[in-house]
Amino acid sequence: MKKAFTLVELLVVIAIIGILSTLSVVALNSARAKARDARRLSDIRQIQMALEMYYDSVGIYPVSLTPGSPLSYNGFDFSG
């Protein structure tokens, strides 16, 4: 007599694998979201530091900023 898995046993194993893979995907997405938030906070701190350095050197904050261009004044680059 051959030993084999029953259909119910195979379905249970497939269900368990599906649940585990779903849980791992949810955990991975949560970790990615936390990493994006940490990156955003870091970027904001860098912008804040550059603006404070600009203010210390010039005495006023810049009137306007152009996205993608460096924050500079009289040849000094404050964009880090």
Biopython code that builds the backbone (N, CA, C, O; Angstrom):
import numpy as np
from Bio.PDB.StructureBuilder import StructureBuilder

atoms = [
    (1, "MET", "N", (0.837, -1.179, 0.000)),
    (1, "MET", "CA", (0.000, 0.000, 0.000)),
    (1, "MET", "C", (0.883, 1.245, 0.000)),
    (1, "MET", "O", (1.802, 1.348, 0.812)),
    (2, "LYS", "N", (0.619, 2.180, -0.892)),
    (2, "LYS", "CA", (1.411, 3.387, -1.012)),
    (2, "LYS", "C", (0.949, 4.418, 0.002)),
    (2, "LYS", "O", (-0.244, 4.592, 0.250)),
    (3, "LYS", "N", (1.944, 5.104, 0.587)),
    (3, "LYS", "CA", (1.642, 6.210, 1.505)),
    (3, "LYS", "C", (1.574, 7.483, 0.676)),
    (3, "LYS", "O", (2.478, 7.767, -0.110)),
    (4, "ALA", "N", (0.524, 8.236, 0.848)),
    (4, "ALA", "CA", (0.365, 9.483, 0.104)),
    (4, "ALA", "C", (-0.394, 10.477, 0.965)),
    (4, "ALA", "O", (-1.071, 10.110, 1.925)),
    (5, "PHE", "N", (-0.263, 11.758, 0.590)),
    (5, "PHE", "CA", (-0.996, 12.797, 1.301)),
    (5, "PHE", "C", (-2.427, 12.832, 0.795)),
    (5, "PHE", "O", (-2.692, 12.615, -0.387)),
    (6, "THR", "N", (-3.339, 13.108, 1.708)),
    (6, "THR", "CA", (-4.734, 13.242, 1.284)),
    (6, "THR", "C", (-4.953, 14.653, 0.752)),
    (6, "THR", "O", (-4.129, 15.547, 0.950)),
    (7, "LEU", "N", (-6.056, 14.827, 0.088)),
    (7, "LEU", "CA", (-6.400, 16.130, -0.481)),
    (7, "LEU", "C", (-6.566, 17.167, 0.626)),
    (7, "LEU", "O", (-6.167, 18.319, 0.459)),
    (8, "VAL", "N", (-7.140, 16.775, 1.733)),
    (8, "VAL", "CA", (-7.344, 17.699, 2.854)),
    (8, "VAL", "C", (-6.000, 18.152, 3.415)),
    (8, "VAL", "O", (-5.822, 19.336, 3.701)),
    (9, "GLU", "N", (-5.073, 17.250, 3.572)),
    (9, "GLU", "CA", (-3.747, 17.615, 4.075)),
    (9, "GLU", "C", (-3.046, 18.597, 3.142)),
    (9, "GLU", "O", (-2.438, 19.562, 3.604)),
    (10, "LEU", "N", (-3.125, 18.361, 1.848)),
    (10, "LEU", "CA", (-2.516, 19.269, 0.884)),
    (10, "LEU", "C", (-3.171, 20.645, 0.925)),
    (10, "LEU", "O", (-2.474, 21.656, 0.844)),
    (11, "LEU", "N", (-4.491, 20.707, 1.050)),
    (11, "LEU", "CA", (-5.185, 21.989, 1.124)),
    (11, "LEU", "C", (-4.827, 22.754, 2.394)),
    (11, "LEU", "O", (-4.711, 23.979, 2.369)),
    (12, "VAL", "N", (-4.651, 22.037, 3.506)),
    (12, "VAL", "CA", (-4.249, 22.689, 4.758)),
    (12, "VAL", "C", (-2.854, 23.283, 4.618)),
    (12, "VAL", "O", (-2.619, 24.412, 5.048)),
    (13, "VAL", "N", (-1.942, 22.550, 4.034)),
    (13, "VAL", "CA", (-0.575, 23.052, 3.847)),
    (13, "VAL", "C", (-0.578, 24.269, 2.922)),
    (13, "VAL", "O", (0.125, 25.244, 3.189)),
    (14, "ILE", "N", (-1.344, 24.229, 1.861)),
    (14, "ILE", "CA", (-1.423, 25.369, 0.939)),
    (14, "ILE", "C", (-2.017, 26.578, 1.641)),
    (14, "ILE", "O", (-1.558, 27.700, 1.426)),
    (15, "ALA", "N", (-3.032, 26.372, 2.477)),
    (15, "ALA", "CA", (-3.644, 27.482, 3.221)),
    (15, "ALA", "C", (-2.649, 28.102, 4.202)),
    (15, "ALA", "O", (-2.597, 29.324, 4.337)),
    (16, "ILE", "N", (-1.872, 27.284, 4.877)),
    (16, "ILE", "CA", (-0.872, 27.781, 5.824)),
    (16, "ILE", "C", (0.196, 28.588, 5.086)),
    (16, "ILE", "O", (0.595, 29.656, 5.551)),
    (17, "ILE", "N", (0.653, 28.096, 3.960)),
    (17, "ILE", "CA", (1.651, 28.822, 3.168)),
    (17, "ILE", "C", (1.075, 30.156, 2.699)),
    (17, "ILE", "O", (1.775, 31.168, 2.723)),
    (18, "GLY", "N", (-0.164, 30.173, 2.282)),
    (18, "GLY", "CA", (-0.805, 31.412, 1.860)),
    (18, "GLY", "C", (-0.905, 32.423, 2.987)),
    (18, "GLY", "O", (-0.648, 33.609, 2.780)),
    (19, "ILE", "N", (-1.273, 31.972, 4.170)),
    (19, "ILE", "CA", (-1.370, 32.869, 5.332)),
    (19, "ILE", "C", (-0.004, 33.430, 5.694)),
    (19, "ILE", "O", (0.123, 34.627, 5.955)),
    (20, "LEU", "N", (1.010, 32.590, 5.712)),
    (20, "LEU", "CA", (2.360, 33.050, 6.042)),
    (20, "LEU", "C", (2.885, 34.050, 5.012)),
    (20, "LEU", "O", (3.517, 35.041, 5.379)),
    (21, "SER", "N", (2.633, 33.804, 3.747)),
    (21, "SER", "CA", (3.105, 34.742, 2.724)),
    (21, "SER", "C", (2.362, 36.071, 2.817)),
    (21, "SER", "O", (2.962, 37.122, 2.597)),
    (22, "THR", "N", (1.078, 36.046, 3.137)),
    (22, "THR", "CA", (0.316, 37.286, 3.313)),
    (22, "THR", "C", (0.853, 38.092, 4.481)),
    (22, "THR", "O", (1.009, 39.309, 4.379)),
    (23, "LEU", "N", (1.133, 37.430, 5.575)),
    (23, "LEU", "CA", (1.675, 38.123, 6.751)),
    (23, "LEU", "C", (3.042, 38.735, 6.462)),
    (23, "LEU", "O", (3.343, 39.835, 6.927)),
    (24, "SER", "N", (3.862, 38.034, 5.702)),
    (24, "SER", "CA", (5.187, 38.573, 5.394)),
    (24, "SER", "C", (5.095, 39.776, 4.469)),
    (24, "SER", "O", (5.876, 40.717, 4.614)),
    (25, "VAL", "N", (4.167, 39.770, 3.528)),
    (25, "VAL", "CA", (3.989, 40.913, 2.626)),
    (25, "VAL", "C", (3.502, 42.132, 3.409)),
    (25, "VAL", "O", (3.968, 43.246, 3.170)),
    (26, "VAL", "N", (2.575, 41.931, 4.336)),
    (26, "VAL", "CA", (2.069, 43.031, 5.159)),
    (26, "VAL", "C", (3.195, 43.615, 6.009)),
    (26, "VAL", "O", (3.313, 44.836, 6.121)),
    (27, "ALA", "N", (4.015, 42.767, 6.603)),
    (27, "ALA", "CA", (5.130, 43.244, 7.422)),
    (27, "ALA", "C", (6.150, 43.998, 6.569)),
    (27, "ALA", "O", (6.698, 45.008, 7.011)),
    (28, "LEU", "N", (6.403, 43.525, 5.372)),
    (28, "LEU", "CA", (7.353, 44.185, 4.482)),
    (28, "LEU", "C", (6.841, 45.565, 4.075)),
    (28, "LEU", "O", (7.614, 46.523, 4.046)),
    (29, "ASN", "N", (5.564, 45.678, 3.765)),
    (29, "ASN", "CA", (4.997, 46.972, 3.391)),
    (29, "ASN", "C", (5.057, 47.949, 4.557)),
    (29, "ASN", "O", (5.305, 49.138, 4.356)),
    (30, "SER", "N", (4.835, 47.462, 5.767)),
    (30, "SER", "CA", (4.930, 48.318, 6.948)),
    (30, "SER", "C", (6.359, 48.823, 7.146)),
    (30, "SER", "O", (6.568, 49.991, 7.475)),
    (31, "ALA", "N", (7.328, 47.954, 6.948)),
    (31, "ALA", "CA", (8.724, 48.355, 7.082)),
    (31, "ALA", "C", (9.112, 49.372, 6.015)),
    (31, "ALA", "O", (9.865, 50.306, 6.291)),
    (32, "ARG", "N", (8.604, 49.197, 4.809)),
    (32, "ARG", "CA", (8.882, 50.160, 3.728)),
    (32, "ARG", "C", (8.296, 51.526, 4.050)),
    (32, "ARG", "O", (8.931, 52.552, 3.806)),
    (33, "ALA", "N", (7.090, 51.541, 4.596)),
    (33, "ALA", "CA", (6.451, 52.813, 4.951)),
    (33, "ALA", "C", (7.251, 53.527, 6.038)),
    (33, "ALA", "O", (7.430, 54.743, 5.978)),
    (34, "LYS", "N", (7.726, 52.790, 7.016)),
    (34, "LYS", "CA", (8.540, 53.397, 8.080)),
    (34, "LYS", "C", (9.853, 53.939, 7.524)),
    (34, "LYS", "O", (10.321, 54.995, 7.950)),
    (35, "ALA", "N", (10.439, 53.228, 6.586)),
    (35, "ALA", "CA", (11.686, 53.692, 5.972)),
    (35, "ALA", "C", (11.457, 54.969, 5.170)),
    (35, "ALA", "O", (12.281, 55.883, 5.213)),
    (36, "ARG", "N", (10.339, 55.040, 4.434)),
    (36, "ARG", "CA", (10.019, 56.264, 3.687)),
    (36, "ARG", "C", (9.803, 57.437, 4.631)),
    (36, "ARG", "O", (10.253, 58.549, 4.355)),
    (37, "ASP", "N", (9.108, 57.194, 5.758)),
    (37, "ASP", "CA", (8.873, 58.268, 6.721)),
    (37, "ASP", "C", (10.185, 58.758, 7.333)),
    (37, "ASP", "O", (10.374, 59.959, 7.526)),
    (38, "ALA", "N", (11.083, 57.831, 7.636)),
    (38, "ALA", "CA", (12.381, 58.218, 8.200)),
    (38, "ALA", "C", (13.174, 59.034, 7.188)),
    (38, "ALA", "O", (13.849, 59.994, 7.560)),
    (39, "ARG", "N", (13.099, 58.668, 5.926)),
    (39, "ARG", "CA", (13.800, 59.422, 4.877)),
    (39, "ARG", "C", (13.228, 60.833, 4.746)),
    (39, "ARG", "O", (13.978, 61.795, 4.578)),
    (40, "ARG", "N", (11.917, 60.956, 4.821)),
    (40, "ARG", "CA", (11.284, 62.279, 4.735)),
    (40, "ARG", "C", (11.715, 63.168, 5.895)),
    (40, "ARG", "O", (12.022, 64.344, 5.699)),
    (41, "LEU", "N", (11.738, 62.610, 7.102)),
    (41, "LEU", "CA", (12.175, 63.385, 8.262)),
    (41, "LEU", "C", (13.626, 63.831, 8.116)),
    (41, "LEU", "O", (13.975, 64.956, 8.472)),
    (42, "SER", "N", (14.462, 62.950, 7.595)),
    (42, "SER", "CA", (15.859, 63.289, 7.372)),
    (42, "SER", "C", (15.993, 64.411, 6.351)),
    (42, "SER", "O", (16.792, 65.330, 6.532)),
    (43, "ASP", "N", (15.212, 64.335, 5.281)),
    (43, "ASP", "CA", (15.252, 65.386, 4.256)),
    (43, "ASP", "C", (14.812, 66.730, 4.829)),
    (43, "ASP", "O", (15.418, 67.759, 4.532)),
    (44, "ILE", "N", (13.764, 66.727, 5.645)),
    (44, "ILE", "CA", (13.288, 67.973, 6.258)),
    (44, "ILE", "C", (14.350, 68.562, 7.175)),
    (44, "ILE", "O", (14.556, 69.775, 7.190)),
    (45, "ARG", "N", (15.027, 67.703, 7.942)),
    (45, "ARG", "CA", (16.098, 68.198, 8.823)),
    (45, "ARG", "C", (17.247, 68.804, 8.026)),
    (45, "ARG", "O", (17.830, 69.805, 8.443)),
    (46, "GLN", "N", (17.574, 68.209, 6.889)),
    (46, "GLN", "CA", (18.637, 68.763, 6.049)),
    (46, "GLN", "C", (18.246, 70.117, 5.477)),
    (46, "GLN", "O", (19.066, 71.033, 5.418)),
    (47, "ILE", "N", (16.995, 70.241, 5.057)),
    (47, "ILE", "CA", (16.524, 71.527, 4.551)),
    (47, "ILE", "C", (16.551, 72.574, 5.657)),
    (47, "ILE", "O", (16.965, 73.712, 5.437)),
    (48, "GLN", "N", (16.108, 72.184, 6.840)),
    (48, "GLN", "CA", (16.124, 73.103, 7.984)),
    (48, "GLN", "C", (17.551, 73.554, 8.293)),
    (48, "GLN", "O", (17.789, 74.739, 8.526)),
    (49, "MET", "N", (18.491, 72.625, 8.295)),
    (49, "MET", "CA", (19.882, 72.956, 8.583)),
    (49, "MET", "C", (20.451, 73.903, 7.522)),
    (49, "MET", "O", (21.164, 74.849, 7.856)),
    (50, "ALA", "N", (20.142, 73.653, 6.252)),
    (50, "ALA", "CA", (20.634, 74.523, 5.183)),
    (50, "ALA", "C", (20.056, 75.930, 5.321)),
    (50, "ALA", "O", (20.772, 76.913, 5.129)),
    (51, "LEU", "N", (18.775, 76.034, 5.652)),
    (51, "LEU", "CA", (18.162, 77.350, 5.825)),
    (51, "LEU", "C", (18.760, 78.090, 7.022)),
    (51, "LEU", "O", (18.959, 79.303, 6.958)),
    (52, "GLU", "N", (19.046, 77.380, 8.104)),
    (52, "GLU", "CA", (19.655, 78.014, 9.274)),
    (52, "GLU", "C", (21.084, 78.481, 8.971)),
    (52, "GLU", "O", (21.499, 79.552, 9.414)),
    (53, "MET", "N", (21.829, 77.674, 8.216)),
    (53, "MET", "CA", (23.178, 78.085, 7.828)),
    (53, "MET", "C", (23.121, 79.313, 6.932)),
    (53, "MET", "O", (23.941, 80.221, 7.073)),
    (54, "TYR", "N", (22.167, 79.351, 6.016)),
    (54, "TYR", "CA", (21.972, 80.506, 5.140)),
    (54, "TYR", "C", (21.656, 81.734, 5.983)),
    (54, "TYR", "O", (22.234, 82.800, 5.771)),
    (55, "TYR", "N", (20.748, 81.591, 6.929)),
    (55, "TYR", "CA", (20.357, 82.710, 7.783)),
    (55, "TYR", "C", (21.545, 83.219, 8.606)),
    (55, "TYR", "O", (21.724, 84.427, 8.763)),
    (56, "ASP", "N", (22.346, 82.302, 9.124)),
    (56, "ASP", "CA", (23.529, 82.703, 9.905)),
    (56, "ASP", "C", (24.527, 83.488, 9.053)),
    (56, "ASP", "O", (25.173, 84.411, 9.551)),
    (57, "SER", "N", (24.657, 83.134, 7.786)),
    (57, "SER", "CA", (25.626, 83.804, 6.919)),
    (57, "SER", "C", (25.101, 85.107, 6.321)),
    (57, "SER", "O", (25.849, 86.076, 6.196)),
    (58, "VAL", "N", (23.823, 85.135, 5.954)),
    (58, "VAL", "CA", (23.275, 86.274, 5.218)),
    (58, "VAL", "C", (22.497, 87.227, 6.129)),
    (58, "VAL", "O", (22.491, 88.436, 5.897)),
    (59, "GLY", "N", (21.853, 86.701, 7.146)),
    (59, "GLY", "CA", (21.084, 87.530, 8.065)),
    (59, "GLY", "C", (19.595, 87.534, 7.794)),
    (59, "GLY", "O", (18.820, 88.058, 8.594)),
    (60, "ILE", "N", (19.180, 86.949, 6.662)),
    (60, "ILE", "CA", (17.761, 86.802, 6.345)),
    (60, "ILE", "C", (17.558, 85.427, 5.709)),
    (60, "ILE", "O", (18.499, 84.798, 5.226)),
    (61, "TYR", "N", (16.311, 84.985, 5.724)),
    (61, "TYR", "CA", (15.993, 83.736, 5.035)),
    (61, "TYR", "C", (15.804, 84.031, 3.550)),
    (61, "TYR", "O", (15.451, 85.158, 3.201)),
    (62, "PRO", "N", (16.024, 83.071, 2.672)),
    (62, "PRO", "CA", (15.823, 83.321, 1.246)),
    (62, "PRO", "C", (14.352, 83.628, 0.960)),
    (62, "PRO", "O", (13.452, 83.068, 1.587)),
    (63, "VAL", "N", (14.131, 84.513, 0.017)),
    (63, "VAL", "CA", (12.770, 84.912, -0.329)),
    (63, "VAL", "C", (12.049, 83.794, -1.076)),
    (63, "VAL", "O", (10.862, 83.554, -0.853)),
    (64, "SER", "N", (12.765, 83.119, -1.955)),
    (64, "SER", "CA", (12.157, 82.020, -2.703)),
    (64, "SER", "C", (13.210, 80.938, -2.941)),
    (64, "SER", "O", (14.413, 81.200, -2.944)),
    (65, "LEU", "N", (12.720, 79.724, -3.139)),
    (65, "LEU", "CA", (13.583, 78.585, -3.435)),
    (65, "LEU", "C", (13.107, 77.936, -4.712)),
    (65, "LEU", "O", (11.904, 77.832, -4.953)),
    (66, "THR", "N", (14.044, 77.499, -5.533)),
    (66, "THR", "CA", (13.704, 76.789, -6.760)),
    (66, "THR", "C", (13.990, 75.312, -6.549)),
    (66, "THR", "O", (15.133, 74.938, -6.284)),
    (67, "PRO", "N", (12.963, 74.458, -6.662)),
    (67, "PRO", "CA", (13.191, 73.022, -6.467)),
    (67, "PRO", "C", (14.262, 72.493, -7.422)),
    (67, "PRO", "O", (14.230, 72.763, -8.623)),
    (68, "GLY", "N", (15.197, 71.746, -6.874)),
    (68, "GLY", "CA", (16.247, 71.139, -7.681)),
    (68, "GLY", "C", (17.500, 71.974, -7.829)),
    (68, "GLY", "O", (18.529, 71.473, -8.282)),
    (69, "SER", "N", (17.429, 73.249, -7.452)),
    (69, "SER", "CA", (18.624, 74.082, -7.555)),
    (69, "SER", "C", (19.237, 74.250, -6.167)),
    (69, "SER", "O", (18.521, 74.221, -5.166)),
    (70, "PRO", "N", (20.556, 74.425, -6.102)),
    (70, "PRO", "CA", (21.212, 74.530, -4.795)),
    (70, "PRO", "C", (20.884, 75.851, -4.094)),
    (70, "PRO", "O", (20.605, 76.861, -4.741)),
    (71, "LEU", "N", (20.922, 75.822, -2.783)),
    (71, "LEU", "CA", (20.751, 77.023, -1.972)),
    (71, "LEU", "C", (22.130, 77.645, -1.805)),
    (71, "LEU", "O", (22.968, 77.107, -1.080)),
    (72, "SER", "N", (22.375, 78.773, -2.468)),
    (72, "SER", "CA", (23.698, 79.377, -2.441)),
    (72, "SER", "C", (23.582, 80.897, -2.345)),
    (72, "SER", "O", (22.549, 81.488, -2.659)),
    (73, "TYR", "N", (24.700, 81.516, -1.892)),
    (73, "TYR", "CA", (24.753, 82.967, -1.770)),
    (73, "TYR", "C", (26.213, 83.388, -1.850)),
    (73, "TYR", "O", (27.042, 82.891, -1.087)),
    (74, "ASN", "N", (26.532, 84.276, -2.742)),
    (74, "ASN", "CA", (27.908, 84.766, -2.924)),
    (74, "ASN", "C", (28.933, 83.647, -3.041)),
    (74, "ASN", "O", (30.013, 83.723, -2.456)),
    (75, "GLY", "N", (28.599, 82.632, -3.780)),
    (75, "GLY", "CA", (29.534, 81.539, -3.999)),
    (75, "GLY", "C", (29.539, 80.465, -2.931)),
    (75, "GLY", "O", (30.206, 79.444, -3.104)),
    (76, "PHE", "N", (28.819, 80.655, -1.829)),
    (76, "PHE", "CA", (28.733, 79.651, -0.779)),
    (76, "PHE", "C", (27.523, 78.759, -1.028)),
    (76, "PHE", "O", (26.418, 79.250, -1.257)),
    (77, "ASP", "N", (27.737, 77.450, -0.984)),
    (77, "ASP", "CA", (26.671, 76.497, -1.221)),
    (77, "ASP", "C", (26.200, 75.940, 0.124)),
    (77, "ASP", "O", (26.990, 75.364, 0.871)),
    (78, "PHE", "N", (24.911, 76.114, 0.432)),
    (78, "PHE", "CA", (24.363, 75.666, 1.703)),
    (78, "PHE", "C", (23.536, 74.396, 1.574)),
    (78, "PHE", "O", (22.900, 73.987, 2.545)),
    (79, "SER", "N", (23.524, 73.769, 0.427)),
    (79, "SER", "CA", (22.671, 72.610, 0.227)),
    (79, "SER", "C", (23.302, 71.310, 0.715)),
    (79, "SER", "O", (22.666, 70.258, 0.645)),
    (80, "GLY", "N", (24.508, 71.360, 1.196)),
    (80, "GLY", "CA", (25.134, 70.191, 1.810)),
    (80, "GLY", "C", (25.557, 69.193, 0.819)),
    (80, "GLY", "O", (26.102, 68.151, 1.186)),
]
sb = StructureBuilder()
sb.init_structure("model")
sb.init_model(0)
sb.init_chain("A")
sb.init_seg("    ")
for serial, (resi, resn, name, xyz) in enumerate(atoms, 1):
    if name == "N":
        sb.init_residue(resn, " ", resi, " ")
    sb.init_atom(name, np.array(xyz, "f"), 0.0, 1.0, " ", f" {name:<3s}", serial, name[0])
structure = sb.get_structure()
